[in-house]
Amino acid sequence: MEQRLVGVSTRRYARSLEPLPSELAVHGVSKSAVSEGFVIGTEHKLRELMRRDLSGFRLVALMIGGVHFSDHVVLAAVGYRHCRRKVPAGSA
């Protein structure tokens, strides 16, 4: 997940890893496996984020923004607490 977030493409993922000893088999580094793992991991994290209880936060502002990706719009909301700290409020 971290490598994808820092810009390593699915095609170059295997090249970015440390080499394993020859007696160990390499699994899960194909373009499709890396892509699938990233999708599953991000879906899980997004589900956790969307289920968070925000009722304990005293928000003074809420900013909502969106970005177009092909035929989709990704929305994100960030709440601002009274102490000037940001709180991820949700995404869709």
C-alpha positions as CSV (number, residue, x, y, z in Angstrom):
1,M,0.0,0.0,0.0
2,E,2.7,2.4,1.0
3,Q,4.6,1.9,-2.3
4,R,1.5,2.6,-4.3
5,L,0.8,5.8,-2.4
6,V,4.3,7.1,-3.0
7,G,3.9,6.6,-6.8
8,V,5.3,3.1,-7.6
9,S,3.2,1.8,-10.5
10,T,1.7,-1.7,-10.5
11,R,4.0,-2.5,-13.5
12,R,7.1,-1.5,-11.6
13,Y,6.1,-2.9,-8.2
14,A,8.2,-6.1,-8.4
15,R,11.3,-4.1,-9.3
16,S,11.0,-1.9,-6.2
17,L,11.2,-4.8,-3.7
18,E,14.2,-6.2,-2.0
19,P,15.4,-9.4,-3.6
20,L,14.4,-12.6,-1.7
21,P,16.8,-15.6,-1.1
22,S,16.6,-17.9,-4.1
23,E,15.0,-20.7,-2.1
24,L,11.9,-18.6,-1.5
25,A,9.2,-18.2,-4.1
26,V,7.8,-14.8,-4.9
27,H,4.0,-14.4,-4.9
28,G,1.6,-11.6,-5.4
29,V,3.8,-9.1,-7.3
30,S,2.1,-9.3,-10.7
31,K,0.4,-6.1,-11.9
32,S,-3.1,-7.5,-11.3
33,A,-2.3,-8.9,-7.8
34,V,-0.8,-5.6,-6.7
35,S,-3.8,-3.7,-8.1
36,E,-6.3,-6.0,-6.5
37,G,-4.5,-5.8,-3.2
38,F,-4.5,-2.0,-3.3
39,V,-8.2,-1.9,-4.1
40,I,-9.0,-4.3,-1.2
41,G,-6.8,-2.4,1.2
42,T,-8.2,1.0,0.3
43,E,-11.8,-0.3,0.5
44,H,-11.2,-1.6,4.0
45,K,-9.6,1.7,5.2
46,L,-12.5,3.7,3.6
47,R,-15.1,1.5,5.2
48,E,-13.4,2.2,8.6
49,L,-13.3,5.9,8.0
50,M,-17.0,6.1,7.0
51,R,-18.1,4.2,10.1
52,R,-16.3,6.5,12.5
53,D,-18.5,8.3,15.1
54,L,-17.9,12.0,14.8
55,S,-20.4,13.0,17.4
56,G,-17.6,13.6,20.0
57,F,-16.0,16.3,17.8
58,R,-16.9,19.9,18.1
59,L,-16.5,21.0,14.5
60,V,-16.6,24.7,13.5
61,A,-16.3,24.2,9.8
62,L,-16.7,21.5,7.2
63,M,-15.0,21.7,3.8
64,I,-16.2,19.4,1.0
65,G,-14.3,19.0,-2.3
66,G,-14.4,16.8,-5.3
67,V,-12.1,15.6,-8.1
68,H,-13.2,14.1,-11.4
69,F,-11.6,10.8,-12.4
70,S,-12.9,9.7,-15.8
71,D,-16.7,9.2,-15.3
72,H,-16.5,9.4,-11.5
73,V,-16.3,12.2,-9.0
74,V,-14.5,11.5,-5.7
75,L,-15.8,13.6,-2.8
76,A,-14.0,14.2,0.4
77,A,-15.0,16.1,3.6
78,V,-12.7,17.5,6.2
79,G,-14.0,18.9,9.5
80,Y,-12.2,21.6,11.4
81,R,-12.2,21.5,15.2
82,H,-12.3,24.6,17.4
83,C,-8.6,24.0,18.2
84,R,-7.7,24.3,14.4
85,R,-7.1,20.6,14.0
86,K,-8.4,18.8,10.9
87,V,-10.6,15.7,11.1
88,P,-11.2,13.5,8.1
89,A,-15.0,13.5,8.0
90,G,-15.7,11.1,5.1
91,S,-15.3,10.3,1.5
92,A,-17.4,8.9,-1.3
